[in-house]
Structures are given as structure tokens and as C-alpha cells.
Amino acid sequence: MVAGDVIKTFRFRKETLTLKTTTGCTKGYVLYYDTDGFNHATQTLVKADLAKAWKFYVATATVVAPEAGQSTADALAEGVIEISKVVGALKKGQRVGVTSTAGKVGALAKPDACVSYVEAVLQANLDALSYEVGEVYADAASGDDAAKVILKH
């Protein structure tokens, strides 16, 4: 199996999404709404749009970026799917979230309460909760390119 392959079909829901203008997507990458359509998710993209808090989807096919206009892509909204990941081992049951690497997930860092009230630090910890994509379905080694994930719904 490879990133983007559906693993289980319980609570399975697939949708067709409109991609951001002149943007394509890669199979197995996490998608998030970006201005006028969906794009590979990053923490920066999610943080920039927390007021709307869009749902995460995972592309089930690679779509080549058009020179003009918008493409559509099939994506999983609910179910278990292999998602491309950054380096690092993941254990079954562990929470994963979007990273600074476009479209890829990694271990979700636990928010940490700061010793004194520092608004920026508190806000960063609250923002981290918004990065959660789902829960690891089966262990993934550090060198694996993808992890099986139960999408958060």
C-alpha cells in the first residue's frame, strides 16, 4: 500500500473538492481550504484561517496543477487512509497533526501550559489543538513514508 490508499471503509466518506486556483495536489497529502479552494495543509495555512476552522481531507489521487483555472480532486473526509508523514516513529493510538511540511503529518505535540501568562505562548498552544488530523491506526517506523490514520471527524 502507498500514501492515499484507503485502509478501512467504516464511516467512509469521499468527496470531490475544488482546489485552489492553478494548484494541484498529491495522493496521500492532507488538504485544507486556502483562499479560493483546497491546498496542501501546513501549520501556517491552518493558523492563518483559524476563525473558520476548515475540516481536513486527504487526497486519494494526484492532480496536476492547471496553468489557469481550478481543478477538482477526490479526497477522503472520513475513514482510515495512509497519509504521507515526516520523519519520526508513530504508535497506534497516537494523535497526528499537520506539520510545517506541506501535506504531511507528524506526531501532535501536547500543548504545554506556560509558567506565567504570556499571550503569544498561550495562543500558540491553543493553535496546536487545531492541527489534529486524526489518530494512528497502526505503528509506523521513523523511516516510513506514510502512516495509516483514522481521520478525525
Wavefront OBJ file of the C-alpha trace (Angstrom):
o trace
v 0.000 0.000 0.000
v 1.039 3.591 -0.563
v 0.017 7.011 0.704
v -3.544 7.772 -0.386
v -4.745 4.147 -0.310
v -7.921 3.700 1.759
v -7.424 1.141 4.552
v -10.887 0.755 6.135
v -14.286 1.895 4.985
v -16.216 2.265 8.253
v -17.588 5.795 8.460
v -16.231 6.054 4.917
v -16.990 9.283 3.111
v -15.281 10.524 -0.016
v -15.889 13.958 -1.543
v -14.827 15.946 -4.585
v -13.082 19.195 -3.645
v -12.289 22.279 -5.705
v -8.586 23.040 -5.479
v -7.057 26.494 -5.106
v -6.608 28.271 -8.464
v -3.712 26.889 -10.546
v -2.961 24.326 -7.810
v -2.719 20.547 -7.993
v -2.440 18.011 -5.181
v -0.567 14.824 -4.324
v -2.176 11.499 -3.423
v -1.890 10.858 0.309
v -1.388 14.511 1.266
v -3.621 16.416 3.701
v -5.744 19.171 2.150
v -7.092 22.323 3.827
v -9.045 25.305 2.483
v -6.830 28.138 1.181
v -8.449 31.378 -0.030
v -10.423 30.063 -3.026
v -10.055 26.289 -2.820
v -8.165 23.434 -1.151
v -4.370 23.177 -0.988
v -1.762 21.032 0.821
v -2.140 21.765 4.537
v 0.595 23.352 6.665
v 0.525 24.739 10.189
v 0.962 28.235 8.738
v -2.065 27.806 6.458
v -4.242 26.436 9.284
v -3.150 29.138 11.711
v -3.931 31.868 9.167
v -7.555 30.709 8.948
v -8.423 29.517 12.480
v -11.516 31.704 12.564
v -13.152 29.378 10.034
v -11.509 26.101 11.158
v -11.941 24.069 7.984
v -12.031 20.261 8.037
v -9.008 18.266 6.875
v -9.292 15.948 3.861
v -6.768 13.557 2.289
v -6.257 13.404 -1.471
v -6.959 9.953 -2.966
v -5.408 10.804 -6.345
v -2.697 13.097 -7.667
v -3.964 16.048 -9.703
v -1.604 18.042 -11.928
v -1.841 21.799 -11.465
v -3.568 23.552 -14.373
v -1.999 26.606 -15.994
v -5.214 28.518 -15.386
v -8.452 27.928 -13.502
v -9.284 25.405 -10.824
v -9.123 21.609 -10.773
v -11.093 19.222 -8.624
v -9.751 16.316 -6.588
v -11.295 13.300 -4.884
v -10.495 13.251 -1.184
v -11.388 11.188 1.863
v -13.372 13.056 4.517
v -13.949 10.121 6.901
v -12.296 6.721 7.203
v -8.810 5.235 7.549
v -6.197 6.185 4.981
v -2.439 6.211 4.501
v -1.139 9.758 4.826
v 2.347 10.932 3.914
v 4.347 11.773 7.035
v 7.514 13.492 8.156
v 10.381 11.534 9.759
v 9.560 10.114 13.173
v 8.051 6.926 14.586
v 4.320 6.885 15.294
v 2.500 4.445 17.567
v -1.044 3.095 17.256
v -3.447 5.436 19.061
v -1.119 8.442 18.904
v -2.583 11.713 17.626
v -1.117 13.246 14.460
v -1.422 16.700 13.002
v -0.324 18.840 10.101
v 3.290 19.969 10.140
v 5.300 22.742 8.532
v 5.919 20.320 5.616
v 3.066 20.816 3.126
v 0.508 17.996 3.192
v 2.386 15.747 5.635
v 1.508 14.725 9.180
v 3.663 14.159 12.249
v 3.223 13.474 15.940
v 0.957 16.088 17.501
v 2.834 17.906 20.247
v 0.971 18.141 23.525
v 0.082 21.750 24.393
v 2.088 22.929 27.383
v 0.764 25.479 29.872
v 3.298 28.240 30.426
v 4.504 29.256 33.884
v 3.423 32.855 33.508
v 0.772 34.498 31.398
v 2.358 35.192 28.031
v -0.376 35.637 25.458
v 1.690 34.568 22.444
v 2.748 31.324 24.148
v -0.797 30.544 25.281
v -2.145 31.276 21.792
v 0.472 29.035 20.149
v -0.552 26.175 22.447
v -4.231 26.694 21.692
v -3.486 26.866 17.955
v -1.694 23.492 18.152
v -5.000 21.822 19.025
v -6.328 22.891 15.608
v -3.631 20.945 13.746
v -5.025 17.496 14.664
v -5.833 15.366 11.616
v -6.532 12.052 13.361
v -5.292 9.013 15.233
v -2.644 6.498 14.145
v -4.299 3.191 13.135
v -1.112 1.082 13.081
v 2.503 1.688 14.130
v 4.722 3.456 11.586
v 8.530 3.392 11.763
v 10.576 6.573 11.622
v 11.740 5.842 8.075
v 8.269 5.034 6.723
v 6.942 7.491 4.142
v 3.335 7.219 5.333
v 1.157 6.225 8.282
v -2.314 4.686 8.458
v -4.562 7.282 10.124
v -8.190 7.307 11.298
v -9.380 10.741 10.187
v -10.831 12.967 12.879
v -14.423 13.834 12.090
l 1 2 3 4 5 6 7 8 9 10 11 12 13 14 15 16 17 18 19 20 21 22 23 24 25 26 27 28 29 30 31 32 33 34 35 36 37 38 39 40 41 42 43 44 45 46 47 48 49 50 51 52 53 54 55 56 57 58 59 60 61 62 63 64 65 66 67 68 69 70 71 72 73 74 75 76 77 78 79 80 81 82 83 84 85 86 87 88 89 90 91 92 93 94 95 96 97 98 99 100 101 102 103 104 105 106 107 108 109 110 111 112 113 114 115 116 117 118 119 120 121 122 123 124 125 126 127 128 129 130 131 132 133 134 135 136 137 138 139 140 141 142 143 144 145 146 147 148 149 150 151 152 153
